[in-house]
Structures are given as structure tokens and as C-alpha cells.
Amino acid sequence: MSAASFAQIGIMITIAPPALPVYEQPLCPGDGYLWTPGYWAYGEDDYYWVPGTWVMAPEVGLLWTPAYWGWGGDRFVFYDGYWGPQVGFYGGISYGYGYFGEGYQGGRWDNGHFFYNRSVNNVNVTIIHNVYNTTVINNTTVNRVSYNGGNGGISARPTPREEAVAHEKHIAPVAVQTQHVQAARDNPELRASANRGKPPVAATPKPGAMNDRAVVPAKEAGAPYVPPANRAAAQPRTNAPAAQSENNATRPDRSAPNKPPEANRPPTAEPNARPDRPTTAEPNTRPEPNRNEPAQRSQTPPPSERSQPQRTPPAETPRAAQEQQRPKPEAQKPEEKKQKDEKPKRDEKPPQ
């Protein structure tokens, strides 16, 4: 399986993590527990310290490869730790207690039992008898830098053996380790801006035991830590797919490529704003119930049904307008018509 499957990129950040604090290793709680060194993780807006702790190996023969930060070209990238038959690349970071930048000198598996190197581990020999004592010569420069690459980081690169380890079987952090990280994240005292690189709980005897009396505080910070003034520039960026906008209803439906884009648009408040309606008004040709009138009516109602005074239409010719204003003969009163008939004509002569 590829290294990317296990060196999982959690977040990317532009501000370098603080230096590793100086602390003592708590006593090993029992046989089969392996040491997992502490490291700086990143929360919503600040680094926080994940205390080192003893963890029971999930399977016989597995070793722990610590998490580390690495420079990715424009941001710091976090690689999570994992379990495997061999220790892989962890950035060349010198975490101490057997993790000095390459491999692990804190112990080894033999016939189904883990043997502890007393020269680098705090082990009670009256309880744990499978121990040995081998002096470890640390040839690397002892420093408290907590990241690989970039400005001031460790310049180590994976060895051929570590590259081969990347293709071996690995197991992700177990549940108690995940809970341990969550407990550290929820503790405001473990934030770098609060403890200035010197966490009050630097190591615990078991995962999640933040309030145990055997917890170990940091003796000193690895280097003076000053929180960044502009936290907006240090916001994390995940490698997950970008979240869709809340107004994703306006995007066309990719599952129906033959569907016009207008069909995927949300309805507007105005009913006439639909794109499939014409811009001009159309007459209402739909029949209405309980009406004896025809379905279609003239758009211009007769003068008797108008609620407003009728506008005089423009006359086609002046003569036509005069004819309309002149009273018709049928509209004359009967009396006037009778008098007109009885009036003698001027040119007519009386009878002799």
C-alpha cells in the first residue's frame, strides 16, 4: 500500500510549528506498551500539544512511526503516524526516547514479546523483565526543531529502507490514540498561545490520562514561542474537496446533461419571471366555470362596460368627424318634424 494511504495529510498551514518542549518520559505502565512521542498538532486557529504517551501495540510485531510536519513548497503539511512491522520515515525529527530521526532504538520484538532498551526508556525492571541495555549513539545534531524542510527545518530525506517501508502493511492510529488527540485539542492549556511552547502536560502514562497524577509537565520550551500576530494568514487548508456553495441550487444538474439549464434554476418570487414565459402578455383563453359567456372575449370592452370615460378615438378625416357630430334625422323630436312638414315652401304658389 502506498505511503500516501498512511502518511495522511491532515491540514496545511503557513506558520511553522513550535519547537519540541523538553520533558521526562513517564514510567512504562506494563508489558506490551510502546512509547509514542508527543508532537504539535493544529486546531482551528492555533497549535496545541499532543502529549507523548505509552500505547499498547494493536498487534504483536508492530512498531510506531511518529507523526511529523513537512514543508510542502508553499505550506507546512502534517503527516499522521501509523503502525507497521518497521519504522518508516518521520521527517528526521529527533523526538528522543529511541526516536532520534531514523528508525527506533527503544526496543525490539522477540518471540512475541517486546524487549525494552533501558538506556532510552523509563522501565521498572521489577515489573517488566524483558529488558536489555544498549547504549545508543546519537550522531544527529541534537535540536528541538519539529518540522522537516523549509526555512530552518530538518533537511533529512527518506532512505532506501524507509522508502521500502512505505510499501509495507500499515495500520492507522487506534481508537485510544484518536481519543488522546481529541482530549488534547479540547484542553485550552495545551494551546501554544497559552503555554508559550511549554505545555503543562507534556506526557501521560496512558492515552487520555490528562489528569493522572503521573502526568509529566514540560521542564522548558524548546525555543521561545511567539504566537503569530496575523492569524488570518495562518488559517489551515485541508486537502478535502471544496465545499459547495450554499446556493448550489443555481448550478445545472450534471446528472441530466440533456436538461436545459433553465430547468435547474430556482423559482423566483414573481410568477412571470420564469424564463420559459413570453415577455408580452397573452389573453386569457382558459374557460372559467359557471360562466355563460364565450371563452374568448374582446380585449376592448364596449362603452357600457367601461368603468372610466371613453376616450374619443381619432377621426380618420375631418368630414367623417362632422358627420358623427351631426344629429341624425331619426333623433329629431316628433313635434319638430310635424312643424317642418306643415311649413309651406317659399317657391310654391297658392292654388287658384
Summary of the structure (lengths in Angstrom):
residues: 352
radius of gyration: 46.0
end to end distance: 144.8
largest distance: 173.9
contacts: 837
relative contact order: 0.15
helix: 18%
strand: 18%
